[in-house]
């Protein structure tokens, strides 16, 4: 995961500020703790998660006798790693065949993430098919078809405004007929009406239950790290309408603060599975908790 070290702005101000605070404090005192708390709160780490981190850190300082800033820094990294590490849940299911439902608001990098994910899976030797079921967003199908052409992957799509469940039905039939390993479904780019969204997702899942019984399923939510607290709100709202198995955190190549990963993992118990770190088709990597937190601490 050396790509993290190559992206100097990967963790933005969170990494810089945490490094500075431990560099310029010689003692473990209340000034250090107060400044650290302020940094966490202003870095897209929610108040509740920040208080939990600080409580655990103060306890660790006492019980493990952390007497230098460097020791406290290591303790903080350990606490944060524990928050984002959801064990095997951080990994994409290895079961094949596999259906991956991808949801997220428009503009968050959903279609791009699908294209990158498809490329990654294909490079691993898996046969991949795409399904354009976000039928109510203008040009959504066309965008996915372009990604399919880039990856030399077939895309099942209908005309704009078609029933998303009908598209999924056709895609599943094609997946089974061609013995494909992975079907990635682009869908649910709206949150304006939760009831309609819930009904739409329920209908699509019912089709999958009926037509793809026994096939493993993942539902991945795409979140734009640069939107900060808006992304955290989206995690909450999408979590209320469907079961989410993991997060794809996008746009971590810019000025993102990085704290969103910790908040979403802690407050909503959602494992991060992939992170997007650039514009190239290869700029998506599997999430590794220790490497991610190590990147924040420049380790």
PAZAPA-4460 file (N, C-alpha, C; in steps of 0.05 Angstrom, whole numbers, plus 32768, in hexadecimal, padded with zeros to 4 digits):
% residues 299
    n_x    n_y    n_z   ca_x   ca_y   ca_z    c_x    c_y    c_z   seq   type   mol
   8011   7FE8   8000   8000   8000   8000   8011   8019   8000     1      X     A
   8028   8018   7FF2   803B   802E   7FF1   802F   8046   7FE4     2      X     A
   8019   8043   7FD6   800C   805A   7FC9   8005   806F   7FDD     3      X     A
   8000   8068   7FF6   7FF9   807C   800A   8010   808F   800F     4      X     A
   8028   8085   800F   8040   8096   8013   8045   80A9   7FFB     5      X     A
   803B   80A1   7FE4   803F   80B1   7FCC   802C   80C8   7FCB     6      X     A
   8016   80C6   7FD9   8001   80DB   7FD8   8005   80ED   7FF1     7      X     A
   8016   8102   7FEE   801D   8113   8005   8005   8121   8011     8      X     A
   7FF0   8127   8000   7FD8   8134   800B   7FC2   8121   8012     9      X     A
   7FC9   8108   8013   7FB5   80F3   8017   7FA4   80F8   8030    10      X     A
   7FB0   80FE   8046   7FA1   8102   805F   7F9E   811F   8066    11      X     A
   7FA7   8131   8054   7FA2   814D   8058   7FAB   8157   8073    12      X     A
   7F9A   8169   807E   7FA1   8177   8096   7FA1   8166   80AF    13      X     A
   7F92   8150   80AF   7F92   813F   80C6   7FAD   8134   80CC    14      X     A
   7FBA   8128   80B8   7FD5   811D   80BC   7FE9   8132   80C4    15      X     A
   7FE8   814A   80B6   7FFB   815F   80BC   7FF8   8169   80D9    16      X     A
   7FDF   816E   80E1   7FDB   8179   80FC   7FE2   8166   8112    17      X     A
   7FDC   814C   810E   7FE3   8138   8122   8001   8136   8125    18      X     A
   800F   8137   810F   802C   8135   810F   8037   814E   811E    19      X     A
   802C   8165   8118   8036   817E   8124   8033   817E   8142    20      X     A
   801B   8175   814B   8016   8177   8168   8029   8165   8178    21      X     A
   8030   814E   816D   8042   813D   817C   805F   8146   8178    22      X     A
   8065   8154   8163   8080   815E   815F   8086   8175   8171    23      X     A
   8073   8186   8176   8078   819F   8185   8071   819D   81A3    24      X     A
   8068   8186   81AC   8063   8183   81C9   8077   8170   81D5    25      X     A
   8085   8179   81EA   809A   8169   81F6   808E   8158   820D    26      X     A
   8077   8160   8217   806B   8151   822E   804F   8148   8228    27      X     A
   8047   8133   8237   802B   8129   8235   801C   8138   824B    28      X     A
   800E   814D   8242   7FFF   815E   8255   7FE3   8165   824A    29      X     A
   7FD4   8174   8259   7FB9   817B   8250   7FB9   818D   8237    30      X     A
   7FCE   819D   8234   7FD0   81AD   821B   7FD1   819B   8203    31      X     A
   7FE1   8186   8204   7FE3   8173   81EE   7FC8   8166   81E9    32      X     A
   7FBB   815D   81FE   7FA1   814F   81FB   7F8C   8161   81F0    33      X     A
   7F8B   817A   81FA   7F77   818D   81F1   7F7A   8194   81D3    34      X     A
   7F93   8198   81CB   7F99   819E   81AF   7F92   8186   819D    35      X     A
   7F98   816F   81A7   7F92   8157   8198   7F74   8153   8194    36      X     A
   7F65   8158   81A9   7F48   8156   81A8   7F3D   816A   8193    37      X     A
   7F47   8182   8193   7F3E   8196   8180   7F44   818E   8164    38      X     A
   7F5B   8183   815F   7F63   817A   8144   7F50   8165   813A    39      X     A
   7F4A   8152   814B   7F38   813C   8143   7F1C   8146   813C    40      X     A
   7F12   8158   814C   7EF7   8162   8148   7EF5   8171   812E    41      X     A
   7F0A   817F   8126   7F0A   8190   810E   7F14   8181   80F6    42      X     A
   7F17   8167   80F8   7F21   8157   80E1   7F0D   8141   80D8    43      X     A
   7EF3   8149   80D9   7EDE   8137   80D0   7EDB   811E   80E2    44      X     A
   7EE6   8120   80FA   7EE1   810B   810E   7ECB   8116   8121    45      X     A
   7EB4   8109   8122   7E9E   8114   8131   7EA4   8116   814F    46      X     A
   7E94   8126   815C   7E98   812B   8179   7E97   8111   8189    47      X     A
   7E83   8100   8183   7E81   80E7   8191   7E99   80D5   818E    48      X     A
   7EA3   80D3   8175   7EBB   80C2   8170   7ED3   80CF   817D    49      X     A
   7ED6   80E9   817B   7EED   80F7   8187   7EED   80F2   81A6    50      X     A
   7ED6   80F4   81B3   7ED6   80F0   81D0   7EDD   80D3   81D7    51      X     A
   7ED5   80C1   81C6   7EDC   80A5   81CA   7EFA   80A1   81C8    52      X     A
   7F05   80AD   81B3   7F22   80AB   81AF   7F31   80B6   81C6    53      X     A
   7F29   80CE   81CF   7F38   80DB   81E5   7F35   80CC   81FF    54      X     A
   7F1D   80C1   8204   7F19   80B1   821D   7F2B   8099   821D    55      X     A
   7F2C   808B   8206   7F3D   8073   8204   7F5A   807B   8206    56      X     A
   7F62   8091   81FA   7F7E   809A   81FB   7F86   80A1   8217    57      X     A
   7F75   80AF   8226   7F7C   80B6   8242   7F7F   809D   8253    58      X     A
   7F6D   808A   824E   7F6F   8070   825D   7F88   8062   8256    59      X     A
   7F8F   8062   823C   7FA8   8054   8234   7FC1   8061   823F    60      X     A
   7FC0   807C   8240   7FD7   808A   824C   7FDC   8081   8269    61      X     A
   7FC6   807E   8278   7FC9   8076   8294   7FD1   8059   8297    62      X     A
   7FC2   8047   8289   7FC6   802A   828D   7FE0   8020   8281    63      X     A
   7FE9   802D   826B   8001   8023   825D   8019   8036   8261    64      X     A
   8015   804A   8273   802A   805C   827A   8038   8069   8262    65      X     A
   8028   8076   8252   8032   8084   823A   803C   809F   8243    66      X     A
   8057   80A3   8245   8062   80BA   8252   806F   80CE   823E    67      X     A
   8070   80C7   8225   807B   80D9   8211   8067   80DE   81FA    68      X     A
   8069   80F4   81ED   8057   80FA   81D6   8058   80E4   81C1    69      X     A
   806F   80D9   81BC   8071   80C3   81A8   8061   80AA   81B0    70      X     A
   8062   80A4   81CA   8053   808E   81D4   8035   8093   81D2    71      X     A
   802D   80AC   81D8   8011   80B3   81D5   8008   80B1   81B8    72      X     A
   8019   80BA   81A6   8014   80B9   8189   800F   809D   8181    73      X     A
   8020   808A   818A   801D   806E   8183   8002   8063   818F    74      X     A
   7FFC   806C   81A7   7FE3   8063   81B3   7FCB   806D   81A4    75      X     A
   7FCC   8086   819B   7FB6   8091   818B   7FB3   8082   8171    76      X     A
   7FC9   807C   8164   7FC8   806C   814B   7FBB   8051   8150    77      X     A
   7FC1   8045   8166   7FB6   802A   816C   7F98   802C   8170    78      X     A
   7F8F   8041   817E   7F72   8045   8183   7F63   8049   8168    79      X     A
   7F6E   805B   8157   7F61   8061   813E   7F61   8048   812C    80      X     A
   7F76   8039   812C   7F77   8020   811C   7F61   800D   8125    81      X     A
   7F5E   800B   813F   7F49   7FF9   8149   7F2D   8002   8140    82      X     A
   7F29   801C   813D   7F0F   8026   8135   7F08   8020   8118    83      X     A
   7F1C   8021   8107   7F17   801D   80EA   7F1B   7FFF   80E2    84      X     A
   7F26   7FF0   80F4   7F2B   7FD4   80ED   7F13   7FC3   80F4    85      X     A
   7F04   7FBB   80E0   7EEC   7FAA   80E4   7EF2   7F8D   80DD    86      X     A
   7F0B   7F85   80DD   7F13   7F6A   80D8   7F0D   7F62   80BB    87      X     A
   7F02   7F4A   80B8   7EFD   7F40   809D   7EE8   7F50   808F    88      X     A
   7ED8   7F5F   809D   7EC3   7F70   8090   7ED0   7F86   807F    89      X     A
   7EE9   7F8D   8083   7EF6   7FA1   8073   7EFD   7F96   8057    90      X     A
   7EFC   7F7C   8053   7F03   7F70   803A   7EEA   7F6A   8029    91      X     A
   7EEC   7F6C   800F   7ED6   7F65   7FFE   7ED3   7F47   7FFF    92      X     A
   7EBA   7F3D   7FFD   7EB5   7F21   7FFE   7EC5   7F12   7FE8    93      X     A
   7ED1   7EFC   7FF0   7EE0   7EED   7FDC   7ECF   7ED8   7FCE    94      X     A
   7EB6   7ED6   7FD7   7EA4   7EC2   7FCB   7E9D   7EC9   7FAE    95      X     A
   7E9C   7EB5   7F9D   7E94   7EB9   7F81   7E7F   7EA4   7F7A    96      X     A
   7E6B   7EAC   7F6B   7E66   7EC7   7F5F   7E5E   7EDB   7F75    97      X     A
   7E60   7EF4   7F6E   7E5B   7F0A   7F81   7E4D   7F21   7F73    98      X     A
   7E38   7F2C   7F80   7E2A   7F43   7F76   7E31   7F5A   7F89    99      X     A
   7E3A   7F71   7F7D   7E41   7F88   7F8D   7E2E   7F9F   7F86   100      X     A
   7E1D   7FA7   7F98   7E0C   7FBE   7F95   7E1B   7FD7   7F9E   101      X     A
   7E1D   7FEB   7F8D   7E2C   8004   7F94   7E18   801B   7F96   102      X     A
   7E17   8028   7FAD   7E04   803E   7FB1   7E14   8057   7FB9   103      X     A
   7E07   806E   7FB8   7E14   8087   7FC0   7E08   809E   7FB1   104      X     A
   7E0B   80B6   7FBB   7DFF   80CE   7FAF   7E0E   80D5   7F95   105      X     A
   7DFF   80E2   7F83   7E0B   80EA   7F6A   7E22   80FE   7F6F   106      X     A
   7E38   80FB   7F61   7E4F   810D   7F64   7E63   8104   7F78   107      X     A
   7E5E   80ED   7F85   7E71   80E4   7F99   7E86   80D1   7F8F   108      X     A
   7E85   80CB   7F75   7E99   80B9   7F69   7E90   809D   7F67   109      X     A
   7E75   8099   7F67   7E6A   807E   7F66   7E71   806F   7F4C   110      X     A
   7E6B   807B   7F36   7E6F   806D   7F1C   7E8D   8069   7F17   111      X     A
   7E9D   807E   7F1E   7EBA   807B   7F1B   7EC5   8065   7F2D   112      X     A
   7EBB   8063   7F45   7EC4   804D   7F57   7EBD   8032   7F4C   113      X     A
   7EA6   8030   7F40   7E9E   8016   7F34   7EB1   800F   7F1E   114      X     A
   7EB8   8022   7F0D   7ECB   801D   7EF7   7EE6   8014   7F02   115      X     A
   7EF0   8021   7F17   7F09   801A   7F23   7F08   7FFE   7F30   116      X     A
   7EF2   7FF9   7F3E   7EEF   7FDF   7F4C   7EED   7FC9   7F37   117      X     A
   7EDF   7FCE   7F21   7EDD   7FBA   7F0C   7EF9   7FB3   7F01   118      X     A
   7F09   7FC8   7EFD   7F24   7FC5   7EF3   7F35   7FB4   7F06   119      X     A
   7F33   7FBA   7F20   7F42   7FAC   7F34   7F3A   7F8E   7F34   120      X     A
   7F20   7F89   7F34   7F17   7F6D   7F35   7F1F   7F5D   7F1C   121      X     A
   7F1D   7F6B   7F05   7F25   7F5E   7EEC   7F43   7F58   7EEC   122      X     A
   7F53   7F6B   7EF7   7F70   7F66   7EF8   7F77   7F4F   7F0B   123      X     A
   7F65   7F48   7F1C   7F69   7F31   7F2E   7F61   7F16   7F21   124      X     A
   7F58   7F18   7F08   7F51   7F00   7EF9   7F33   7EF9   7EFB   125      X     A
   7F23   7F0B   7F06   7F06   7F05   7F08   7EF8   7F10   7EEF   126      X     A
   7EE3   7F02   7EE8   7ED2   7F0C   7ED2   7EBD   7F1E   7EDE   127      X     A
   7EBA   7F36   7ED2   7EAA   7F4B   7EDE   7E95   7F56   7EC9   128      X     A
   7E7D   7F5C   7ED3   7E68   7F68   7EC3   7E5D   7F7F   7ED3   129      X     A
   7E54   7F94   7EC4   7E48   7FAC   7ED1   7E2A   7FAE   7ECA   130      X     A
   7E1C   7FB9   7EDD   7DFF   7FBD   7ED9   7DF8   7FDB   7EDF   131      X     A
   7DED   7FE8   7ECB   7DE6   8005   7ECE   7DCA   8008   7ED8   132      X     A
   7DC6   8006   7EF2   7DAB   8007   7EFE   7DA5   8022   7F0B   133      X     A
   7DB7   8036   7F08   7DB1   8051   7F10   7DA4   805F   7EF8   134      X     A
   7D8B   8057   7EF3   7D7E   805E   7ED9   7D71   807A   7ED9   135      X     A
   7D70   8087   7EF0   7D62   80A0   7EF1   7D74   80B8   7EF1   136      X     A
   7D8E   80B4   7EF1   7DA1   80CA   7EEF   7DAA   80CC   7ED1   137      X     A
   7DA8   80E4   7EC7   7DAE   80E9   7EAB   7DCB   80E0   7EA5   138      X     A
   7DCD   80D0   7E90   7DE7   80C7   7E85   7DF6   80B4   7E97   139      X     A
   7DE9   80AA   7EAD   7DF7   8097   7EBF   7DFF   807E   7EB0   140      X     A
   7DEC   8073   7EA0   7DF2   805A   7E91   7E09   805F   7E7D   141      X     A
   7E08   8076   7E70   7E1D   807B   7E5C   7E38   807D   7E69   142      X     A
   7E39   8089   7E81   7E53   808A   7E90   7E5D   806F   7E97   143      X     A
   7E4B   805E   7EA0   7E54   8043   7EA7   7E5D   8033   7E8F   144      X     A
   7E4F   8037   7E78   7E57   802A   7E60   7E73   8032   7E58   145      X     A
   7E7A   804B   7E5C   7E95   8054   7E56   7EAA   8046   7E67   146      X     A
   7EA3   8043   7E80   7EB5   8034   7E92   7EB7   8017   7E8A   147      X     A
   7EA1   800C   7E80   7EA2   7FF0   7E77   7EB4   7FED   7E5F   148      X     A
   7EB3   8001   7E4D   7EC4   8000   7E35   7EE2   8003   7E3D   149      X     A
   7EE7   8014   7E51   7F03   8017   7E5A   7F0E   7FFC   7E65   150      X     A
   7EFD   7FEE   7E72   7F05   7FD5   7E7F   7F00   7FBC   7E6D   151      X     A
   7EF4   7FC1   7E56   7EEC   7FAA   7E44   7EDA   7F97   7E54   152      X     A
   7EC5   7FA3   7E60   7EB2   7F95   7E71   7E96   7F9B   7E66   153      X     A
   7E85   7F86   7E65   7E6A   7F8A   7E5C   7E59   7F99   7E70   154      X     A
   7E48   7FAB   7E67   7E36   7FBA   7E78   7E19   7FB5   7E70   155      X     A
   7E09   7FAB   7E82   7DEC   7FA7   7E7D   7DDE   7FC1   7E84   156      X     A
   7DCF   7FCC   7E71   7DC2   7FE6   7E75   7DA8   7FE8   7E65   157      X     A
   7D95   7FF8   7E6F   7D7C   7FFE   7E61   7D7C   801C   7E5B   158      X     A
   7D66   8025   7E50   7D63   8041   7E4A   7D5F   8051   7E64   159      X     A
   7D65   806B   7E62   7D62   807D   7E7A   7D45   807C   7E84   160      X     A
   7D43   807A   7E9E   7D28   8079   7EAB   7D1C   805E   7EAD   161      X     A
   7D2A   8049   7EA4   7D20   802E   7EA6   7D1F   8025   7EC3   162      X     A
   7D10   800F   7EC8   7D0E   8004   7EE3   7D29   7FF8   7EEB   163      X     A
   7D36   8001   7F00   7D50   7FF6   7F08   7D4F   7FD8   7F0D   164      X     A
   7D39   7FCE   7F18   7D36   7FB2   7F1D   7D36   7FA1   7F04   165      X     A
   7D2B   7FAC   7EEE   7D2B   7F9E   7ED5   7D48   7F9C   7ECA   166      X     A
   7D58   7FB1   7ECE   7D73   7FB0   7EC5   7D83   7F9B   7ED5   167      X     A
   7D7E   7F9A   7EEF   7D8C   7F87   7F00   7D84   7F6B   7EF8   168      X     A
   7D6A   7F67   7EF2   7D61   7F4C   7EEA   7D70   7F43   7ED1   169      X     A
   7D72   7F54   7EBD   7D80   7F4D   7EA5   7D9E   7F48   7EAA   170      X     A
   7DAA   7F58   7EBC   7DC6   7F55   7EC2   7DCB   7F3A   7ED0   171      X     A
   7DBA   7F32   7EE2   7DBD   7F19   7EF0   7DBB   7F01   7EDC   172      X     A
   7DA8   7F03   7ECA   7DA5   7EEE   7EB6   7DBE   7EEB   7EA5   173      X     A
   7DC9   7F02   7E9D   7DE1   7F02   7E8D   7DF9   7EF8   7E9D   174      X     A
   7DFA   7F00   7EB7   7E10   7EF7   7EC8   7E10   7ED9   7ECB   175      X     A
   7DF8   7ECE   7ECF   7DF6   7EB0   7ED2   7DFC   7EA2   7EB8   176      X     A
   7DF2   7EAD   7EA2   7DF5   7EA0   7E88   7E13   7E9F   7E80   177      X     A
   7E22   7EB4   7E87   7E3E   7EB6   7E80   7E51   7EAD   7E96   178      X     A
   7E45   7EA4   7EAC   7E56   7E9A   7EC3   7E6A   7EAF   7ECC   179      X     A
   7E60   7EC8   7ECF   7E71   7EDD   7ED8   7E77   7EDB   7EF6   180      X     A
   7E8F   7EE4   7EFE   7E96   7EE3   7F1A   7E89   7EFA   7F2A   181      X     A
   7E89   7F12   7F1F   7E80   7F2A   7F2E   7E6E   7F3B   7F1C   182      X     A
   7E57   7F43   7F29   7E45   7F56   7F1C   7E45   7F6F   7F2E   183      X     A
   7E4D   7F86   7F23   7E4D   7F9F   7F32   7E35   7FB0   7F29   184      X     A
   7E24   7FB8   7F3B   7E0C   7FC7   7F35   7E0D   7FE4   7F3D   185      X     A
   7E0B   7FF6   7F2A   7E0A   8013   7F30   7DED   801B   7F35   186      X     A
   7DE8   8025   7F4E   7DCC   802B   7F54   7DCB   8040   7F6B   187      X     A
   7DB3   8049   7F70   7DAC   805A   7F87   7DBD   8072   7F8A   188      X     A
   7DB9   8086   7F78   7DC8   809F   7F7A   7DB7   80B5   7F86   189      X     A
   7DA2   80AE   7F94   7D90   80C3   7F9F   7D8A   80BE   7FBC   190      X     A
   7D87   80D5   7FCB   7D7F   80D3   7FE7   7D67   80E6   7FED   191      X     A
   7D5D   80F3   7FD8   7D48   8107   7FDC   7D2F   80FB   7FE9   192      X     A
   7D29   80E3   7FE2   7D11   80D6   7FED   7D19   80BB   7FF7   193      X     A
   7D1C   80B9   8012   7D26   80A0   801D   7D13   8089   8019   194      X     A
   7CF9   808F   8019   7CE5   807A   8015   7CE7   806D   7FFA   195      X     A
   7CEA   807E   7FE5   7CEC   8074   7FCA   7D06   8065   7FC6   196      X     A
   7D1B   806F   7FD2   7D35   8062   7FD0   7D34   8046   7FDE   197      X     A
   7D28   8045   7FF5   7D26   802C   8004   7D16   8018   7FF4   198      X     A
   7D00   8021   7FE8   7CF0   800F   7FD8   7CFF   8005   7FBF   199      X     A
   7D0E   8018   7FB3   7D1D   8010   7F9B   7D32   7FFB   7FA1   200      X     A
   7D41   7FFF   7FB7   7D56   7FEC   7FBF   7D49   7FD2   7FC8   201      X     A
   7D33   7FD3   7FD6   7D25   7FBB   7FDE   7D1C   7FAA   7FC6   202      X     A
   7D12   7FB8   7FB2   7D09   7FAA   7F9A   7D20   7F9D   7F8B   203      X     A
   7D37   7FAB   7F89   7D4E   7FA0   7F7C   7D59   7F88   7F8C   204      X     A
   7D5A   7F8B   7FA6   7D64   7F75   7FB6   7D52   7F5C   7FB4   205      X     A
   7D38   7F61   7FB1   7D25   7F4B   7FAE   7D2A   7F3C   7F94   206      X     A
   7D31   7F4B   7F7F   7D37   7F3F   7F65   7D50   7F2E   7F68   207      X     A
   7D64   7F38   7F76   7D7D   7F29   7F7A   7D78   7F10   7F8B   208      X     A
   7D68   7F13   7FA0   7D61   7EFC   7FB1   7D54   7EE6   7FA0   209      X     A
   7D43   7EEE   7F8E   7D34   7EDA   7F7E   7D45   7ECE   7F67   210      X     A
   7D53   7EE0   7F59   7D61   7ED7   7F41   7D7E   7ECF   7F46   211      X     A
   7D89   7ED6   7F5D   7DA5   7ED0   7F63   7DA8   7EC4   7F7E   212      X     A
   7D95   7EB2   7F85   7D95   7EA5   7F9F   7DB0   7E97   7FA4   213      X     A
   7DBC   7E9C   7FBB   7DD5   7E8E   7FC2   7DEE   7E9D   7FB9   214      X     A
   7DEA   7EB2   7FA9   7E02   7EC2   7FA0   7E08   7ED7   7FB5   215      X     A
   7E22   7ED8   7FBC   7E2B   7EEB   7FD1   7E25   7F08   7FC7   216      X     A
   7E20   7F19   7FDB   7E19   7F35   7FD4   7E27   7F49   7FE6   217      X     A
   7E30   7F5F   7FDA   7E3C   7F75   7FE9   7E2C   7F8E   7FE2   218      X     A
   7E28   7FA0   7FF5   7E1D   7FBB   7FEF   7E31   7FCF   7FF9   219      X     A
   7E3E   7FDD   7FE6   7E53   7FF0   7FEC   7E49   800D   7FE8   220      X     A
   7E4E   801E   7FFC   7E46   803A   7FFB   7E5F   804B   7FF4   221      X     A
   7E5C   805B   7FE0   7E72   806D   7FD7   7E6F   8087   7FE5   222      X     A
   7E84   8090   7FF3   7E84   80AA   8001   7E9C   80BA   7FF8   223      X     A
   7E96   80D4   7FF3   7EAB   80E7   7FEA   7EB8   80F3   8003   224      X     A
   7ED1   80EC   8008   7EDF   80F5   8020   7EE1   8113   8022   225      X     A
   7EE0   8121   800B   7EE4   813E   800C   7ECB   814D   8016   226      X     A
   7EB5   813F   8018   7E9C   814C   8021   7E99   814B   803F   227      X     A
   7EAC   813F   804D   7EAC   8140   806A   7E92   8136   8077   228      X     A
   7E86   8148   8087   7E6F   8140   8097   7E57   8138   8086   229      X     A
   7E56   8143   806D   7E40   813A   805B   7E42   811D   8055   230      X     A
   7E5B   8113   8051   7E5F   80F6   804C   7E56   80E6   8064   231      X     A
   7E5C   80F0   807C   7E54   80E2   8094   7E35   80E0   8096   232      X     A
   7E28   80F6   808F   7E0B   80F7   808F   7E00   80E3   807A   233      X     A
   7E0D   80E1   8063   7E04   80CE   804E   7E06   80B1   8058   234      X     A
   7E1C   80AB   8067   7E1F   8090   8072   7E07   808A   8085   235      X     A
   7E00   809D   8095   7DE9   8099   80A7   7DCF   8095   8097   236      X     A
   7DCA   80A6   8083   7DB1   80A5   8075   7DAF   808C   8063   237      X     A
   7DC4   8084   8055   7DC3   806C   8045   7DC1   8053   8057   238      X     A
   7DCE   8055   806F   7DCD   803F   8081   7DB1   803A   808C   239      X     A
   7DA0   804F   808A   7D84   804C   8094   7D72   803F   807F   240      X     A
   7D7B   803E   8066   7D69   8033   8051   7D73   8018   8047   241      X     A
   7D8C   8010   804D   7D96   7FF6   8043   7DAD   7FEC   8054   242      X     A
   7DB2   7FD3   8054   7DC9   7FC7   8062   7DE2   7FCC   8051   243      X     A
   7DF6   7FD9   805D   7E0E   7FDF   804F   7E25   7FCD   8059   244      X     A
   7E32   7FC0   8046   7E47   7FAD   804F   7E63   7FBB   804F   245      X     A
   7E65   7FD2   8042   7E7F   7FE0   8042   7E7E   7FFA   8034   246      X     A
   7E94   8009   8037   7E97   8024   802D   7EAE   8025   8018   247      X     A
   7EA9   8034   8002   7EBE   803C   7FF0   7EC2   805A   7FF5   248      X     A
   7ED9   8062   8000   7EDF   807D   8007   7EEF   808A   7FF0   249      X     A
   7EE3   809E   7FE3   7EF0   80A9   7FCA   7EFD   80C4   7FCF   250      X     A
   7F0D   80CC   7FBC   7F19   80E7   7FBA   7F2B   80EC   7FD2   251      X     A
   7F3B   80D9   7FDA   7F4E   80DD   7FEF   7F69   80E6   7FE4   252      X     A
   7F69   80EF   7FCB   7F81   80F9   7FBF   7F83   8117   7FC1   253      X     A
   7F6F   8123   7FCB   7F6F   8141   7FCD   7F74   814B   7FE8   254      X     A
   7F62   815D   7FF2   7F66   816A   800C   7F55   815D   8022   255      X     A
   7F4C   8145   801E   7F3C   8138   8033   7F4B   8136   804D   256      X     A
   7F3C   8139   8063   7F49   8138   807D   7F4D   811C   8087   257      X     A
   7F40   8109   807C   7F45   80ED   8084   7F35   80E3   809C   258      X     A
   7F2B   80F6   80AC   7F1D   80EE   80C5   7F02   80E0   80C0   259      X     A
   7EF7   80E5   80A8   7EDD   80D9   80A2   7EDE   80BA   80A4   260      X     A
   7EF5   80AE   809D   7EF8   8091   809E   7EF4   8087   80BA   261      X     A
   7EFF   8096   80CD   7EFD   808D   80EA   7EE0   8091   80F4   262      X     A
   7ED4   80A7   80ED   7EB8   80AC   80F6   7EA4   8098   80EC   263      X     A
   7EA5   8093   80D1   7E92   8080   80C5   7E96   8064   80D1   264      X     A
   7EAF   805C   80D4   7EB5   8042   80DF   7EAB   803F   80FC   265      X     A
   7EAE   8055   810B   7EA7   8053   8128   7E89   8057   812C   266      X     A
   7E7E   806E   8122   7E62   8074   8128   7E4E   8062   811B   267      X     A
   7E54   8058   8103   7E41   8048   80F4   7E4A   802B   80F0   268      X     A
   7E61   8024   80FB   7E6B   8009   80F9   7E6C   7FFF   80DC   269      X     A
   7E74   8011   80CA   7E76   800A   80AE   7E93   8005   80A6   270      X     A
   7E9A   7FEE   809D   7EB6   7FE9   8095   7EBC   7FF6   807A   271      X     A
   7ED4   8003   8079   7EDD   800E   8060   7EEB   7FF8   8050   272      X     A
   7EE4   7FF4   8037   7EEF   7FDE   8027   7F02   7FE8   8012   273      X     A
   7EFD   8000   8007   7F0F   800A   7FF2   7F12   8028   7FF5   274      X     A
   7F29   8033   7FED   7F2C   8050   7FEC   7F36   8058   7FD1   275      X     A
   7F2B   806F   7FC7   7F33   807A   7FAD   7F47   8090   7FB2   276      X     A
   7F5E   808E   7FA4   7F74   80A0   7FA9   7F7E   80AF   7F91   277      X     A
   7F6E   80B1   7F7C   7F76   80BF   7F64   7F63   80BB   7F4D   278      X     A
   7F6A   80C5   7F36   7F58   80C5   7F1F   7F5D   80AD   7F0C   279      X     A
   7F74   80A1   7F0E   7F7A   808A   7EFC   7F69   8072   7F03   280      X     A
   7F66   8061   7EEF   7F55   8049   7EF2   7F5F   8036   7F08   281      X     A
   7F79   8038   7F0D   7F86   8027   7F21   7F86   8034   7F3D   282      X     A
   7F7B   804C   7F40   7F7D   805B   7F59   7F67   8054   7F6C   283      X     A
   7F65   803A   7F72   7F53   8030   7F87   7F62   8019   7F95   284      X     A
   7F62   801A   7FAF   7F71   8006   7FBE   7F60   7FFA   7FD4   285      X     A
   7F65   7FE1   7FDB   7F57   7FD4   7FF1   7F60   7FE1   800B   286      X     A
   7F4D   7FE5   801C   7F52   7FF3   8036   7F61   7FE1   8049   287      X     A
   7F76   7FEC   8054   7F86   7FDD   8069   7F88   7FF0   8081   288      X     A
   7F7A   7FE9   8097   7F79   7FFB   80AE   7F94   8005   80B8   289      X     A
   7FA7   7FF4   80BC   7FC0   7FFC   80C8   7FCF   800F   80B4   290      X     A
   7FCF   8009   809B   7FDC   801A   8087   7FCE   8035   8085   291      X     A
   7FB4   8035   8087   7FA5   804E   8085   7FAC   8061   809C   292      X     A
   7FAA   8056   80B5   7FAF   8066   80CD   7FCD   806D   80CD   293      X     A
   7FDE   805A   80C5   7FFB   8060   80C4   8001   8077   80B1   294      X     A
   7FF1   807A   809C   7FF5   8090   8089   7FEE   80AB   8097   295      X     A
   7FDA   80AB   80A8   7FD3   80C3   80B7   7FEB   80CC   80C8   296      X     A
   7FF8   80B8   80D4   800E   80BE   80E7   8029   80BD   80D9   297      X     A
   8029   80BE   80BE   8042   80BE   80AF   8053   80A6   80B5   298      X     A
   8047   808F   80B8   8056   8077   80BF   8054   8062   80A8   299      X     A
***
